Amino acid sequence: MLTTTATDVQPSAGTDQPNPDRLPHLSTTSTDPAQAADTEDTNAKPALPGGYELLPIKQIKPNPDNVRDDAQALPGIVENLQEDGVRGLLAPVIVTPLDDDTYLIIDGEQRYWSAVEAEQEYIPAIVRNDLAGNREQIISMLRQIHRKDPTAAQVSRGIQQLALDGMSDEEIARSTGYHPEQVKAGRCVAALGKHTAERTHALGLDFAQAAALAEFTDEPDTIETLLEEAEDAGPFAFARAVEQARSARNAREAEAARRAELTAAGVNLLTEHPGYHDTKIKDITDLRDAEGRRITAEDHSACPGHAVLLYLDFGHRLTERTYCTDWRKHGHTQYSYSTTTTRSGPMTEEEKAERRRVIENNKLMEAANTVRREWLTNLLTAKTPPKGTNKLIAEMLADSGYVLSTWVNGGRKMLDDLLSPGRTKRAGTSRVPARVSDARYTVISLAAIAAANESAITRTSWRAPDPTFAKWLQWCITNGFQIGKVEQLIIDGVANRTTNRRTSLAEATNTEPDEPQPARTEDEPEQVDTEGHGMNAATVAAADTADSDTEADPDTAYNPAA
């Protein structure tokens, strides 16, 4: 049993508070016989850092550099202190001494503010003389996440302060317990403005999501768009929006780099797309040399009329087209299309709108595939299979052999990416461990099924919905994944097709015997409804063609000046 004695302290009348004229230092005296008999073991133990004391509230200073800036009094502690005095505070604050006989709080600001609100003169404290430097204070605070998680902005401020103090990412990670990637992200988050940091906290964005926002600190419009996605559509929509923003940024950077490269090489860069009826400037795909041969961009580079149009298409793909600014003057001839089947005239507004829709959905599908596969890598670390796994594996093996066979014949890189993201499989190592639980073996089987599906799902899979992909996406939804609108097209397309077939079968069954039904010929394309409003196979094929910029009619190309 431990007893507490205070030296040179006279308690104030009618209170539990010590005499404020003398700083009380509490000492502990052991009366435990077993402990007294075991002196050698006690002496062998390391000394506890710091001392337990009662300190006047007026000598305590909150830390102005505290990464957690939302500390406030807690009603329960205030009530306990008002009723029981210092005995109402079970956990002391932790402080370090300053040069002016005051103490700086390292841990326990909420307890401190509770004592202030309860109008206490003293507060129990552990004085840590060994934590006199700012670095140790910050490290200590960052380690306190088990009590109440600080916000991403608060953690990032602490990490940034440590970095400014000269610590490397590895040193910060080793000292605070954060992963090096989290430390790196924290330094990025610290660059967010106060308003953005407050919104991330209000929306409940985690550390990784806040770090993703920090990638776009020089793009305020992008940050606003991402925050709106997080607020309106949830975390998966936010992740897809981040992937799209990264793709667009990478494309802009690639365009700027290529533009600088061409400028340095002295290439004439066009600022707008030449009109289809321009009689002077022509795309070299429409030109031939004096002998009627095709002209390549490399061949044309020596022509005085050589010029390049550089732009990003609707899918954020960098497109480069070569022109001659005066084809007649420089000895070229124009190719005649009279004997070809190439369409003539510009696209209709409906065709242009459809082309834009195809390109936009392809772009959305790329982002959706990335986000879904990142979600899967986390899901597949489980030791037990997710909901509905055994049924999914059975159905895939029984009904979707074509997807599985294509994947088996094409290699297993996707499986490695899902099971070991970011790591290269070493030659000779097995993907299936020798000793794991049966449940983990089931998860590995699920990973193979996932890899087969994800290998087959491409940026264009939304156009011709596949029942296997629809079933796979439904399983993902069952296990907590939130799909995007473009992924929903696959599910809806299969559902609509099934409904249409059932309706057709019912109508055929109810047809009068003397009304023969026209049979669908083998040449007639099957109707494939990608959005529930009648896009047939021919339209899909046309959309596939429209998505390519190769040998495109100049009037169908994107005009960056439009």
PyMOL commands that set and color helices and strands:
alter all, ss='L'
color gray80, all
select helices_A, chain A and resi 33-37+39-44+57-59+75-88+109-117+134-146+152-164+169-176+180-189+194-203+207-214+220-232+235-264+284-286+297-300+349-379+389-399+401-410+413-419+438-456+467-478+485-509+537-546+554-556
alter helices_A, ss='H'
color red, helices_A
select strands_A, chain A and resi 2-6+26-30+51-56+60-61+93-97+103-107+122-127+268-269+282-283+287-288+306-312+318-324+333-334
alter strands_A, ss='S'
color yellow, strands_A
deselect
rebuild
show_as cartoon
